[in-house]
Amino acid sequence: MADHSKQRTDADNNFLKVQTQSLARNRIISEADSIAQARDANTAKLRQLRLQKEALEREAQALAPAKPKARRKIVSA
């Protein structure tokens, strides 16, 4: 290779430094996005399960016979 000037070498080094930082930043953002997507999917799954459970409980409560109200006993003094 031909001799490079110090200015060219410094420019190449600075470019590589910026490129490395950019790649690292993109990797971190990508990982954070995948974590957020996984969390959102899990939250949606748990919400759906909770709503199904609540619907089943409401249905069971509607089908169950009504409990008679307790009567108060009157005590003579």
All heavy atoms as a GROMACS GRO file, in nm:
protein
  604
    1MET      N    1   0.083  -0.118   0.000
    1MET     CA    2   0.000   0.000   0.000
    1MET      C    3   0.087   0.123   0.000
    1MET      O    4   0.195   0.125   0.057
    1MET     CB    5  -0.086   0.002   0.126
    1MET     CG    6  -0.228  -0.033   0.104
    1MET     SD    7  -0.321  -0.009   0.254
    1MET     CE    8  -0.475   0.016   0.178
    2ALA      N    9   0.036   0.223  -0.059
    2ALA     CA   10   0.110   0.349  -0.063
    2ALA      C   11   0.108   0.411   0.075
    2ALA      O   12   0.020   0.384   0.157
    2ALA     CB   13   0.049   0.442  -0.165
    3ASP      N   14   0.207   0.493   0.098
    3ASP     CA   15   0.212   0.562   0.227
    3ASP      C   16   0.095   0.660   0.237
    3ASP      O   17   0.069   0.737   0.146
    3ASP     CB   18   0.344   0.640   0.241
    3ASP     CG   19   0.463   0.545   0.256
    3ASP    OD1   20   0.441   0.436   0.314
    3ASP    OD2   21   0.573   0.580   0.211
    4HIS      N   22   0.023   0.648   0.347
    4HIS     CA   23  -0.089   0.738   0.371
    4HIS      C   24  -0.043   0.852   0.459
    4HIS      O   25   0.041   0.835   0.548
    4HIS     CB   26  -0.204   0.665   0.440
    4HIS     CG   27  -0.271   0.562   0.355
    4HIS    ND1   28  -0.348   0.594   0.248
    4HIS    CD2   29  -0.273   0.427   0.365
    4HIS    CE1   30  -0.395   0.483   0.193
    4HIS    NE2   31  -0.350   0.379   0.262
    5SER      N   32  -0.099   0.965   0.437
    5SER     CA   33  -0.065   1.079   0.520
    5SER      C   34  -0.127   1.058   0.658
    5SER      O   35  -0.220   0.981   0.676
    5SER     CB   36  -0.115   1.208   0.458
    5SER     OG   37  -0.257   1.208   0.458
    6LYS      N   38  -0.075   1.130   0.753
    6LYS     CA   39  -0.127   1.121   0.890
    6LYS      C   40  -0.273   1.166   0.892
    6LYS      O   41  -0.355   1.108   0.963
    6LYS     CB   42  -0.043   1.207   0.984
    6LYS     CG   43  -0.093   1.204   1.128
    6LYS     CD   44   0.004   1.269   1.220
    6LYS     CE   45  -0.041   1.280   1.363
    6LYS     NZ   46  -0.147   1.201   1.410
    7GLN      N   47  -0.306   1.265   0.812
    7GLN     CA   48  -0.442   1.315   0.806
    7GLN      C   49  -0.536   1.206   0.755
    7GLN      O   50  -0.645   1.188   0.809
    7GLN     CB   51  -0.447   1.438   0.715
    7GLN     CG   52  -0.578   1.509   0.715
    7GLN     CD   53  -0.576   1.634   0.628
    7GLN    OE1   54  -0.483   1.652   0.549
    7GLN    NE2   55  -0.677   1.718   0.643
    8ARG      N   56  -0.495   1.133   0.655
    8ARG     CA   57  -0.578   1.024   0.600
    8ARG      C   58  -0.594   0.914   0.702
    8ARG      O   59  -0.704   0.859   0.721
    8ARG     CB   60  -0.511   0.972   0.472
    8ARG     CG   61  -0.568   0.845   0.415
    8ARG     CD   62  -0.704   0.869   0.350
    8ARG     NE   63  -0.766   0.747   0.307
    8ARG     CZ   64  -0.770   0.706   0.182
    8ARG    NH1   65  -0.717   0.778   0.086
    8ARG    NH2   66  -0.829   0.593   0.153
    9THR      N   67  -0.488   0.879   0.771
    9THR     CA   68  -0.493   0.774   0.874
    9THR      C   69  -0.586   0.815   0.986
    9THR      O   70  -0.668   0.734   1.033
    9THR     CB   71  -0.353   0.744   0.929
    9THR    OG1   72  -0.266   0.712   0.821
    9THR    CG2   73  -0.354   0.630   1.028
   10ASP      N   74  -0.576   0.940   1.031
   10ASP     CA   75  -0.664   0.989   1.137
   10ASP      C   76  -0.810   0.988   1.092
   10ASP      O   77  -0.900   0.950   1.168
   10ASP     CB   78  -0.624   1.131   1.179
   10ASP     CG   79  -0.492   1.135   1.256
   10ASP    OD1   80  -0.447   1.028   1.303
   10ASP    OD2   81  -0.434   1.244   1.268
   11ALA      N   82  -0.834   1.026   0.967
   11ALA     CA   83  -0.971   1.026   0.915
   11ALA      C   84  -1.026   0.885   0.909
   11ALA      O   85  -1.142   0.861   0.945
   11ALA     CB   86  -0.973   1.090   0.777
   12ASP      N   87  -0.945   0.789   0.865
   12ASP     CA   88  -0.989   0.650   0.860
   12ASP      C   89  -1.020   0.597   1.000
   12ASP      O   90  -1.121   0.529   1.020
   12ASP     CB   91  -0.882   0.561   0.794
   12ASP     CG   92  -0.874   0.580   0.644
   12ASP    OD1   93  -0.971   0.634   0.586
   12ASP    OD2   94  -0.772   0.539   0.585
   13ASN      N   95  -0.935   0.629   1.095
   13ASN     CA   96  -0.957   0.584   1.233
   13ASN      C   97  -1.084   0.645   1.291
   13ASN      O   98  -1.162   0.576   1.360
   13ASN     CB   99  -0.837   0.617   1.320
   13ASN     CG  100  -0.717   0.531   1.289
   13ASN    OD1  101  -0.731   0.422   1.235
   13ASN    ND2  102  -0.597   0.579   1.322
   14ASN      N  103  -1.105   0.773   1.266
   14ASN     CA  104  -1.226   0.839   1.316
   14ASN      C  105  -1.351   0.779   1.251
   14ASN      O  106  -1.453   0.759   1.318
   14ASN     CB  107  -1.221   0.989   1.290
   14ASN     CG  108  -1.123   1.059   1.382
   14ASN    OD1  109  -1.094   1.010   1.491
   14ASN    ND2  110  -1.073   1.173   1.340
   15PHE      N  111  -1.343   0.748   1.123
   15PHE     CA  112  -1.456   0.687   1.054
   15PHE      C  113  -1.488   0.550   1.114
   15PHE      O  114  -1.604   0.517   1.140
   15PHE     CB  115  -1.428   0.672   0.904
   15PHE     CG  116  -1.535   0.597   0.831
   15PHE    CD1  117  -1.655   0.658   0.801
   15PHE    CD2  118  -1.516   0.465   0.795
   15PHE    CE1  119  -1.755   0.589   0.734
   15PHE    CE2  120  -1.615   0.395   0.729
   15PHE     CZ  121  -1.736   0.457   0.699
   16LEU      N  122  -1.385   0.470   1.136
   16LEU     CA  123  -1.406   0.337   1.195
   16LEU      C  124  -1.465   0.348   1.335
   16LEU      O  125  -1.550   0.267   1.375
   16LEU     CB  126  -1.275   0.259   1.196
   16LEU     CG  127  -1.224   0.213   1.059
   16LEU    CD1  128  -1.086   0.149   1.073
   16LEU    CD2  129  -1.321   0.117   0.994
   17LYS      N  130  -1.421   0.447   1.411
   17LYS     CA  131  -1.473   0.468   1.547
   17LYS      C  132  -1.623   0.502   1.541
   17LYS      O  133  -1.704   0.444   1.614
   17LYS     CB  134  -1.396   0.580   1.616
   17LYS     CG  135  -1.439   0.607   1.757
   17LYS     CD  136  -1.354   0.717   1.819
   17LYS     CE  137  -1.402   0.750   1.959
   17LYS     NZ  138  -1.325   0.859   2.018
   18VAL      N  139  -1.660   0.593   1.453
   18VAL     CA  140  -1.800   0.633   1.439
   18VAL      C  141  -1.883   0.515   1.388
   18VAL      O  142  -1.995   0.491   1.436
   18VAL     CB  143  -1.814   0.754   1.345
   18VAL    CG1  144  -1.959   0.780   1.310
   18VAL    CG2  145  -1.752   0.877   1.410
   19GLN      N  146  -1.829   0.440   1.294
   19GLN     CA  147  -1.901   0.326   1.240
   19GLN      C  148  -1.923   0.220   1.348
   19GLN      O  149  -2.032   0.163   1.358
   19GLN     CB  150  -1.821   0.266   1.123
   19GLN     CG  151  -1.894   0.157   1.050
   19GLN     CD  152  -1.813   0.102   0.934
   19GLN    OE1  153  -1.690   0.104   0.937
   19GLN    NE2  154  -1.882   0.054   0.831
   20THR      N  155  -1.824   0.195   1.430
   20THR     CA  156  -1.835   0.098   1.538
   20THR      C  157  -1.942   0.143   1.638
   20THR      O  158  -2.025   0.063   1.683
   20THR     CB  159  -1.700   0.079   1.608
   20THR    OG1  160  -1.604   0.036   1.512
   20THR    CG2  161  -1.709  -0.023   1.720
   21GLN      N  162  -1.941   0.272   1.672
   21GLN     CA  163  -2.041   0.324   1.765
   21GLN      C  164  -2.181   0.311   1.706
   21GLN      O  165  -2.276   0.276   1.777
   21GLN     CB  166  -2.011   0.471   1.798
   21GLN     CG  167  -1.889   0.492   1.883
   21GLN     CD  168  -1.852   0.639   1.897
   21GLN    OE1  169  -1.901   0.723   1.823
   21GLN    NE2  170  -1.765   0.668   1.992
   22SER      N  171  -2.194   0.339   1.579
   22SER     CA  172  -2.324   0.329   1.512
   22SER      C  173  -2.374   0.184   1.512
   22SER      O  174  -2.493   0.158   1.540
   22SER     CB  175  -2.313   0.380   1.370
   22SER     OG  176  -2.434   0.364   1.302
   23LEU      N  177  -2.287   0.090   1.484
   23LEU     CA  178  -2.326  -0.050   1.484
   23LEU      C  179  -2.367  -0.096   1.623
   23LEU      O  180  -2.465  -0.169   1.640
   23LEU     CB  181  -2.213  -0.138   1.430
   23LEU     CG  182  -2.183  -0.123   1.280
   23LEU    CD1  183  -2.058  -0.201   1.243
   23LEU    CD2  184  -2.301  -0.167   1.196
   24ALA      N  185  -2.291  -0.052   1.724
   24ALA     CA  186  -2.324  -0.088   1.862
   24ALA      C  187  -2.459  -0.029   1.902
   24ALA      O  188  -2.542  -0.096   1.964
   24ALA     CB  189  -2.215  -0.041   1.956
   25ARG      N  190  -2.482   0.096   1.865
   25ARG     CA  191  -2.609   0.162   1.898
   25ARG      C  192  -2.725   0.091   1.829
   25ARG      O  193  -2.829   0.066   1.892
   25ARG     CB  194  -2.603   0.308   1.853
   25ARG     CG  195  -2.723   0.390   1.894
   25ARG     CD  196  -2.714   0.536   1.851
   25ARG     NE  197  -2.589   0.598   1.890
   25ARG     CZ  198  -2.494   0.641   1.803
   25ARG    NH1  199  -2.511   0.626   1.674
   25ARG    NH2  200  -2.385   0.698   1.848
   26ASN      N  201  -2.706   0.055   1.704
   26ASN     CA  202  -2.813  -0.016   1.631
   26ASN      C  203  -2.842  -0.152   1.693
   26ASN      O  204  -2.957  -0.195   1.699
   26ASN     CB  205  -2.776  -0.032   1.484
   26ASN     CG  206  -2.779   0.098   1.408
   26ASN    OD1  207  -2.841   0.195   1.453
   26ASN    ND2  208  -2.713   0.102   1.294
   27ARG      N  209  -2.738  -0.221   1.738
   27ARG     CA  210  -2.757  -0.352   1.802
   27ARG      C  211  -2.835  -0.336   1.932
   27ARG      O  212  -2.927  -0.413   1.961
   27ARG     CB  213  -2.621  -0.417   1.829
   27ARG     CG  214  -2.633  -0.556   1.891
   27ARG     CD  215  -2.496  -0.616   1.921
   27ARG     NE  216  -2.407  -0.528   1.993
   27ARG     CZ  217  -2.410  -0.508   2.125
   27ARG    NH1  218  -2.501  -0.567   2.200
   27ARG    NH2  219  -2.322  -0.429   2.183
   28ILE      N  220  -2.800  -0.235   2.011
   28ILE     CA  221  -2.868  -0.212   2.138
   28ILE      C  222  -3.015  -0.177   2.114
   28ILE      O  223  -3.104  -0.228   2.183
   28ILE     CB  224  -2.796  -0.101   2.218
   28ILE    CG1  225  -2.660  -0.152   2.266
   28ILE    CG2  226  -2.880  -0.054   2.335
   28ILE    CD1  227  -2.571  -0.044   2.322
   29ILE      N  228  -3.041  -0.092   2.016
   29ILE     CA  229  -3.179  -0.053   1.985
   29ILE      C  230  -3.258  -0.175   1.937
   29ILE      O  231  -3.373  -0.195   1.975
   29ILE     CB  232  -3.181   0.060   1.881
   29ILE    CG1  233  -3.129   0.190   1.945
   29ILE    CG2  234  -3.321   0.081   1.825
   29ILE    CD1  235  -3.107   0.302   1.846
   30SER      N  236  -3.195  -0.257   1.856
   30SER     CA  237  -3.261  -0.377   1.806
   30SER      C  238  -3.296  -0.472   1.921
   30SER      O  239  -3.406  -0.528   1.925
   30SER     CB  240  -3.171  -0.447   1.705
   30SER     OG  241  -3.227  -0.568   1.664
   31GLU      N  242  -3.203  -0.490   2.013
   31GLU     CA  243  -3.230  -0.578   2.128
   31GLU      C  244  -3.342  -0.520   2.214
   31GLU      O  245  -3.428  -0.594   2.261
   31GLU     CB  246  -3.103  -0.595   2.210
   31GLU     CG  247  -2.997  -0.682   2.145
   31GLU     CD  248  -2.868  -0.689   2.224
   31GLU    OE1  249  -2.859  -0.629   2.332
   31GLU    OE2  250  -2.774  -0.755   2.175
   32ALA      N  251  -3.341  -0.389   2.235
   32ALA     CA  252  -3.445  -0.326   2.316
   32ALA      C  253  -3.581  -0.341   2.249
   32ALA      O  254  -3.682  -0.367   2.316
   32ALA     CB  255  -3.413  -0.178   2.339
   33ASP      N  256  -3.585  -0.327   2.116
   33ASP     CA  257  -3.710  -0.344   2.043
   33ASP      C  258  -3.762  -0.488   2.055
   33ASP      O  259  -3.882  -0.510   2.074
   33ASP     CB  260  -3.694  -0.308   1.896
   33ASP     CG  261  -3.683  -0.158   1.874
   33ASP    OD1  262  -3.716  -0.081   1.967
   33ASP    OD2  263  -3.641  -0.120   1.763
   34SER      N  264  -3.673  -0.584   2.045
   34SER     CA  265  -3.718  -0.724   2.054
   34SER      C  266  -3.767  -0.756   2.195
   34SER      O  267  -3.866  -0.830   2.211
   34SER     CB  268  -3.606  -0.820   2.011
   34SER     OG  269  -3.499  -0.815   2.102
   35ILE      N  270  -3.703  -0.699   2.295
   35ILE     CA  271  -3.748  -0.718   2.433
   35ILE      C  272  -3.886  -0.656   2.452
   35ILE      O  273  -3.976  -0.716   2.513
   35ILE     CB  274  -3.646  -0.661   2.533
   35ILE    CG1  275  -3.519  -0.746   2.533
   35ILE    CG2  276  -3.705  -0.653   2.673
   35ILE    CD1  277  -3.404  -0.685   2.609
   36ALA      N  278  -3.905  -0.536   2.399
   36ALA     CA  279  -4.034  -0.469   2.410
   36ALA      C  280  -4.144  -0.547   2.338
   36ALA      O  281  -4.256  -0.559   2.389
   36ALA     CB  282  -4.024  -0.327   2.355
   37GLN      N  283  -4.113  -0.600   2.221
   37GLN     CA  284  -4.212  -0.679   2.148
   37GLN      C  285  -4.249  -0.805   2.224
   37GLN      O  286  -4.367  -0.843   2.230
   37GLN     CB  287  -4.160  -0.715   2.009
   37GLN     CG  288  -4.157  -0.599   1.913
   37GLN     CD  289  -4.096  -0.637   1.779
   37GLN    OE1  290  -4.040  -0.745   1.762
   37GLN    NE2  291  -4.107  -0.546   1.681
   38ALA      N  292  -4.151  -0.870   2.283
   38ALA     CA  293  -4.178  -0.991   2.361
   38ALA      C  294  -4.264  -0.957   2.483
   38ALA      O  295  -4.359  -1.031   2.515
   38ALA     CB  296  -4.047  -1.057   2.404
   39ARG      N  297  -4.233  -0.846   2.548
   39ARG     CA  298  -4.311  -0.804   2.665
   39ARG      C  299  -4.454  -0.771   2.624
   39ARG      O  300  -4.550  -0.811   2.693
   39ARG     CB  301  -4.246  -0.682   2.730
   39ARG     CG  302  -4.317  -0.635   2.856
   39ARG     CD  303  -4.261  -0.506   2.912
   39ARG     NE  304  -4.272  -0.400   2.814
   39ARG     CZ  305  -4.170  -0.327   2.769
   39ARG    NH1  306  -4.048  -0.349   2.813
   39ARG    NH2  307  -4.190  -0.232   2.680
   40ASP      N  308  -4.471  -0.701   2.514
   40ASP     CA  309  -4.606  -0.666   2.467
   40ASP      C  310  -4.686  -0.790   2.430
   40ASP      O  311  -4.806  -0.798   2.459
   40ASP     CB  312  -4.598  -0.571   2.348
   40ASP     CG  313  -4.545  -0.433   2.386
   40ASP    OD1  314  -4.541  -0.401   2.508
   40ASP    OD2  315  -4.506  -0.358   2.294
   41ALA      N  316  -4.620  -0.887   2.367
   41ALA     CA  317  -4.689  -1.011   2.331
   41ALA      C  318  -4.732  -1.087   2.456
   41ALA      O  319  -4.844  -1.140   2.463
   41ALA     CB  320  -4.599  -1.098   2.244
   42ASN      N  321  -4.644  -1.092   2.555
   42ASN     CA  322  -4.676  -1.161   2.680
   42ASN      C  323  -4.790  -1.091   2.753
   42ASN      O  324  -4.881  -1.156   2.806
   42ASN     CB  325  -4.552  -1.168   2.770
   42ASN     CG  326  -4.571  -1.263   2.885
   42ASN    OD1  327  -4.638  -1.364   2.873
   42ASN    ND2  328  -4.512  -1.230   2.998
   43THR      N  329  -4.787  -0.958   2.754
   43THR     CA  330  -4.894  -0.881   2.818
   43THR      C  331  -5.027  -0.907   2.750
   43THR      O  332  -5.130  -0.925   2.817
   43THR     CB  333  -4.860  -0.730   2.815
   43THR    OG1  334  -4.737  -0.710   2.884
   43THR    CG2  335  -4.969  -0.648   2.880
   44ALA      N  336  -5.028  -0.909   2.617
   44ALA     CA  337  -5.151  -0.936   2.543
   44ALA      C  338  -5.203  -1.076   2.573
   44ALA      O  339  -5.324  -1.096   2.591
   44ALA     CB  340  -5.127  -0.918   2.394
   45LYS      N  341  -5.113  -1.172   2.582
   45LYS     CA  342  -5.152  -1.311   2.612
   45LYS      C  343  -5.214  -1.320   2.752
   45LYS      O  344  -5.320  -1.380   2.771
   45LYS     CB  345  -5.030  -1.401   2.602
   45LYS     CG  346  -5.053  -1.544   2.642
   45LYS     CD  347  -4.923  -1.622   2.638
   45LYS     CE  348  -4.934  -1.750   2.715
   45LYS     NZ  349  -4.805  -1.815   2.734
   46LEU      N  350  -5.148  -1.256   2.848
   46LEU     CA  351  -5.200  -1.260   2.985
   46LEU      C  352  -5.333  -1.186   2.996
   46LEU      O  353  -5.424  -1.231   3.067
   46LEU     CB  354  -5.098  -1.199   3.082
   46LEU     CG  355  -4.970  -1.279   3.101
   46LEU    CD1  356  -4.870  -1.201   3.186
   46LEU    CD2  357  -4.999  -1.414   3.164
   47ARG      N  358  -5.349  -1.075   2.925
   47ARG     CA  359  -5.474  -1.001   2.926
   47ARG      C  360  -5.586  -1.088   2.870
   47ARG      O  361  -5.697  -1.092   2.924
   47ARG     CB  362  -5.462  -0.872   2.846
   47ARG     CG  363  -5.591  -0.791   2.842
   47ARG     CD  364  -5.579  -0.664   2.762
   47ARG     NE  365  -5.487  -0.572   2.826
   47ARG     CZ  366  -5.377  -0.522   2.768
   47ARG    NH1  367  -5.346  -0.554   2.644
   47ARG    NH2  368  -5.299  -0.439   2.834
   48GLN      N  369  -5.558  -1.157   2.760
   48GLN     CA  370  -5.658  -1.244   2.698
   48GLN      C  371  -5.699  -1.356   2.793
   48GLN      O  372  -5.819  -1.386   2.806
   48GLN     CB  373  -5.604  -1.303   2.567
   48GLN     CG  374  -5.702  -1.389   2.494
   48GLN     CD  375  -5.823  -1.313   2.445
   48GLN    OE1  376  -5.816  -1.195   2.418
   48GLN    NE2  377  -5.935  -1.381   2.436
   49LEU      N  378  -5.601  -1.416   2.861
   49LEU     CA  379  -5.633  -1.522   2.957
   49LEU      C  380  -5.716  -1.469   3.073
   49LEU      O  381  -5.811  -1.534   3.118
   49LEU     CB  382  -5.504  -1.585   3.010
   49LEU     CG  383  -5.425  -1.670   2.909
   49LEU    CD1  384  -5.290  -1.710   2.968
   49LEU    CD2  385  -5.504  -1.791   2.868
   50ARG      N  386  -5.684  -1.348   3.121
   50ARG     CA  387  -5.760  -1.288   3.230
   50ARG      C  388  -5.903  -1.260   3.187
   50ARG      O  389  -5.998  -1.289   3.260
   50ARG     CB  390  -5.694  -1.159   3.278
   50ARG     CG  391  -5.771  -1.088   3.389
   50ARG     CD  392  -5.702  -0.961   3.435
   50ARG     NE  393  -5.665  -0.872   3.328
   50ARG     CZ  394  -5.747  -0.783   3.269
   50ARG    NH1  395  -5.873  -0.774   3.308
   50ARG    NH2  396  -5.704  -0.704   3.174
   51LEU      N  397  -5.921  -1.207   3.067
   51LEU     CA  398  -6.055  -1.178   3.019
   51LEU      C  399  -6.137  -1.305   3.002
   51LEU      O  400  -6.258  -1.307   3.033
   51LEU     CB  401  -6.048  -1.100   2.887
   51LEU     CG  402  -5.993  -0.957   2.898
   51LEU    CD1  403  -5.977  -0.897   2.760
   51LEU    CD2  404  -6.081  -0.872   2.987
   52GLN      N  405  -6.075  -1.413   2.954
   52GLN     CA  406  -6.145  -1.541   2.942
   52GLN      C  407  -6.187  -1.592   3.079
   52GLN      O  408  -6.300  -1.639   3.097
   52GLN     CB  409  -6.056  -1.644   2.873
   52GLN     CG  410  -6.038  -1.621   2.725
   52GLN     CD  411  -5.942  -1.721   2.663
   52GLN    OE1  412  -5.876  -1.798   2.733
   52GLN    NE2  413  -5.931  -1.718   2.531
   53LYS      N  414  -6.098  -1.582   3.177
   53LYS     CA  415  -6.128  -1.629   3.312
   53LYS      C  416  -6.242  -1.548   3.372
   53LYS      O  417  -6.335  -1.605   3.432
   53LYS     CB  418  -6.003  -1.615   3.400
   53LYS     CG  419  -6.025  -1.655   3.543
   53LYS     CD  420  -5.903  -1.629   3.628
   53LYS     CE  421  -5.937  -1.654   3.774
   53LYS     NZ  422  -5.843  -1.587   3.863
   54GLU      N  423  -6.239  -1.416   3.354
   54GLU     CA  424  -6.346  -1.332   3.406
   54GLU      C  425  -6.479  -1.363   3.339
   54GLU      O  426  -6.583  -1.364   3.405
   54GLU     CB  427  -6.310  -1.184   3.389
   54GLU     CG  428  -6.198  -1.139   3.481
   54GLU     CD  429  -6.154  -0.995   3.454
   54GLU    OE1  430  -6.203  -0.933   3.358
   54GLU    OE2  431  -6.069  -0.946   3.530
   55ALA      N  432  -6.476  -1.390   3.210
   55ALA     CA  433  -6.600  -1.425   3.139
   55ALA      C  434  -6.656  -1.556   3.192
   55ALA      O  435  -6.779  -1.569   3.212
   55ALA     CB  436  -6.574  -1.435   2.989
   56LEU      N  437  -6.570  -1.654   3.215
   56LEU     CA  438  -6.616  -1.782   3.270
   56LEU      C  439  -6.673  -1.764   3.410
   56LEU      O  440  -6.775  -1.825   3.446
   56LEU     CB  441  -6.502  -1.883   3.272
   56LEU     CG  442  -6.458  -1.938   3.137
   56LEU    CD1  443  -6.334  -2.026   3.153
   56LEU    CD2  444  -6.571  -2.016   3.072
   57GLU      N  445  -6.610  -1.679   3.490
   57GLU     CA  446  -6.659  -1.655   3.626
   57GLU      C  447  -6.796  -1.585   3.623
   57GLU      O  448  -6.885  -1.619   3.702
   57GLU     CB  449  -6.558  -1.572   3.705
   57GLU     CG  450  -6.434  -1.649   3.743
   57GLU     CD  451  -6.326  -1.561   3.808
   57GLU    OE1  452  -6.342  -1.437   3.810
   57GLU    OE2  453  -6.227  -1.617   3.855
   58ARG      N  454  -6.812  -1.488   3.533
   58ARG     CA  455  -6.942  -1.420   3.521
   58ARG      C  456  -7.050  -1.518   3.476
   58ARG      O  457  -7.164  -1.517   3.525
   58ARG     CB  458  -6.933  -1.304   3.422
   58ARG     CG  459  -6.866  -1.181   3.479
   58ARG     CD  460  -6.887  -1.061   3.388
   58ARG     NE  461  -6.837  -1.082   3.253
   58ARG     CZ  462  -6.714  -1.056   3.213
   58ARG    NH1  463  -6.625  -1.008   3.297
   58ARG    NH2  464  -6.677  -1.078   3.087
   59GLU      N  465  -7.015  -1.605   3.382
   59GLU     CA  466  -7.110  -1.704   3.333
   59GLU      C  467  -7.150  -1.801   3.443
   59GLU      O  468  -7.268  -1.833   3.461
   59GLU     CB  469  -7.048  -1.780   3.215
   59GLU     CG  470  -7.143  -1.876   3.147
   59GLU     CD  471  -7.077  -1.946   3.029
   59GLU    OE1  472  -6.998  -1.882   2.958
   59GLU    OE2  473  -7.107  -2.065   3.010
   60ALA      N  474  -7.052  -1.848   3.519
   60ALA     CA  475  -7.081  -1.940   3.628
   60ALA      C  476  -7.165  -1.872   3.735
   60ALA      O  477  -7.257  -1.934   3.791
   60ALA     CB  478  -6.950  -1.991   3.689
   61GLN      N  479  -7.138  -1.746   3.760
   61GLN     CA  480  -7.215  -1.674   3.860
   61GLN      C  481  -7.359  -1.653   3.813
   61GLN      O  482  -7.453  -1.660   3.892
   61GLN     CB  483  -7.149  -1.539   3.890
   61GLN     CG  484  -7.209  -1.464   4.005
   61GLN     CD  485  -7.134  -1.334   4.033
   61GLN    OE1  486  -7.067  -1.282   3.945
   61GLN    NE2  487  -7.147  -1.284   4.153
   62ALA      N  488  -7.378  -1.630   3.684
   62ALA     CA  489  -7.512  -1.610   3.630
   62ALA      C  490  -7.592  -1.741   3.634
   62ALA      O  491  -7.715  -1.739   3.652
   62ALA     CB  492  -7.504  -1.558   3.487
   63LEU      N  493  -7.526  -1.854   3.617
   63LEU     CA  494  -7.594  -1.983   3.617
   63LEU      C  495  -7.619  -2.036   3.758
   63LEU      O  496  -7.707  -2.119   3.778
   63LEU     CB  497  -7.514  -2.086   3.537
   63LEU     CG  498  -7.500  -2.059   3.387
   63LEU    CD1  499  -7.410  -2.163   3.323
   63LEU    CD2  500  -7.637  -2.059   3.321
   64ALA      N  501  -7.544  -1.989   3.855
   64ALA     CA  502  -7.559  -2.038   3.992
   64ALA      C  503  -7.689  -1.984   4.050
   64ALA      O  504  -7.730  -1.871   4.020
   64ALA     CB  505  -7.441  -1.991   4.077
   65PRO      N  506  -7.756  -2.066   4.130
   65PRO     CA  507  -7.881  -2.018   4.190
   65PRO      C  508  -7.850  -1.904   4.288
   65PRO      O  509  -7.746  -1.901   4.353
   65PRO     CB  510  -7.936  -2.141   4.262
   65PRO     CG  511  -7.819  -2.229   4.282
   65PRO     CD  512  -7.724  -2.200   4.170
   66ALA      N  513  -7.944  -1.811   4.294
   66ALA     CA  514  -7.926  -1.697   4.383
   66ALA      C  515  -7.938  -1.743   4.527
   66ALA      O  516  -8.026  -1.823   4.563
   66ALA     CB  517  -8.029  -1.590   4.353
   67LYS      N  518  -7.852  -1.693   4.611
   67LYS     CA  519  -7.858  -1.729   4.752
   67LYS      C  520  -7.966  -1.645   4.820
   67LYS      O  521  -7.976  -1.525   4.794
   67LYS     CB  522  -7.722  -1.701   4.819
   67LYS     CG  523  -7.611  -1.788   4.767
   67LYS     CD  524  -7.480  -1.756   4.840
   67LYS     CE  525  -7.367  -1.842   4.786
   67LYS     NZ  526  -7.240  -1.812   4.851
   68PRO      N  527  -8.044  -1.710   4.903
   68PRO     CA  528  -8.147  -1.631   4.972
   68PRO      C  529  -8.082  -1.535   5.071
   68PRO      O  530  -7.978  -1.564   5.130
   68PRO     CB  531  -8.231  -1.737   5.044
   68PRO     CG  532  -8.141  -1.854   5.056
   68PRO     CD  533  -8.046  -1.848   4.941
   69LYS      N  534  -8.146  -1.421   5.086
   69LYS     CA  535  -8.092  -1.322   5.178
   69LYS      C  536  -8.115  -1.371   5.320
   69LYS      O  537  -8.221  -1.424   5.354
   69LYS     CB  538  -8.159  -1.187   5.157
   69LYS     CG  539  -8.127  -1.126   5.023
   69LYS     CD  540  -8.188  -0.989   5.011
   69LYS     CE  541  -8.152  -0.928   4.877
   69LYS     NZ  542  -8.211  -0.794   4.862
   70ALA      N  543  -8.018  -1.349   5.403
   70ALA     CA  544  -8.030  -1.390   5.542
   70ALA      C  545  -8.125  -1.293   5.614
   70ALA      O  546  -8.118  -1.172   5.595
   70ALA     CB  547  -7.893  -1.388   5.609
   71ARG      N  548  -8.213  -1.351   5.692
   71ARG     CA  549  -8.307  -1.270   5.767
   71ARG      C  550  -8.250  -1.242   5.905
   71ARG      O  551  -8.189  -1.329   5.966
   71ARG     CB  552  -8.442  -1.339   5.778
   71ARG     CG  553  -8.508  -1.359   5.646
   71ARG     CD  554  -8.643  -1.418   5.665
   71ARG     NE  555  -8.707  -1.439   5.536
   71ARG     CZ  556  -8.819  -1.501   5.519
   71ARG    NH1  557  -8.884  -1.548   5.625
   71ARG    NH2  558  -8.871  -1.514   5.400
   72ARG      N  559  -8.277  -1.125   5.948
   72ARG     CA  560  -8.229  -1.089   6.082
   72ARG      C  561  -8.328  -1.143   6.186
   72ARG      O  562  -8.450  -1.136   6.169
   72ARG     CB  563  -8.219  -0.938   6.098
   72ARG     CG  564  -8.113  -0.877   6.011
   72ARG     CD  565  -8.100  -0.731   6.043
   72ARG     NE  566  -8.006  -0.668   5.952
   72ARG     CZ  567  -7.978  -0.541   5.954
   72ARG    NH1  568  -8.037  -0.462   6.040
   72ARG    NH2  569  -7.891  -0.492   5.870
   73LYS      N  570  -8.268  -1.195   6.289
   73LYS     CA  571  -8.352  -1.243   6.398
   73LYS      C  572  -8.383  -1.126   6.491
   73LYS      O  573  -8.294  -1.049   6.526
   73LYS     CB  574  -8.281  -1.352   6.476
   73LYS     CG  575  -8.260  -1.477   6.397
   73LYS     CD  576  -8.195  -1.586   6.481
   73LYS     CE  577  -8.172  -1.711   6.400
   73LYS     NZ  578  -8.108  -1.816   6.479
   74ILE      N  579  -8.507  -1.118   6.525
   74ILE     CA  580  -8.546  -1.011   6.620
   74ILE      C  581  -8.544  -1.071   6.759
   74ILE      O  582  -8.612  -1.171   6.787
   74ILE     CB  583  -8.685  -0.958   6.587
   74ILE    CG1  584  -8.683  -0.902   6.442
   74ILE    CG2  585  -8.728  -0.852   6.688
   74ILE    CD1  586  -8.819  -0.854   6.396
   75VAL      N  587  -8.464  -1.012   6.842
   75VAL     CA  588  -8.451  -1.062   6.978
   75VAL      C  589  -8.532  -0.972   7.070
   75VAL      O  590  -8.516  -0.850   7.069
   75VAL     CB  591  -8.301  -1.063   7.020
   75VAL    CG1  592  -8.287  -1.111   7.164
   75VAL    CG2  593  -8.221  -1.146   6.923
   76SER      N  594  -8.619  -1.035   7.147
   76SER     CA  595  -8.698  -0.956   7.243
   76SER      C  596  -8.613  -0.924   7.364
   76SER      O  597  -8.541  -1.010   7.415
   76SER     CB  598  -8.820  -1.036   7.288
   76SER     OG  599  -8.899  -1.067   7.176
   77ALA      N  600  -8.625  -0.806   7.407
   77ALA     CA  601  -8.545  -0.765   7.522
   77ALA      C  602  -8.622  -0.768   7.651
   77ALA      O  603  -8.732  -0.770   7.668
   77ALA     CB  604  -8.490  -0.625   7.501
   0.00000   0.00000   0.00000
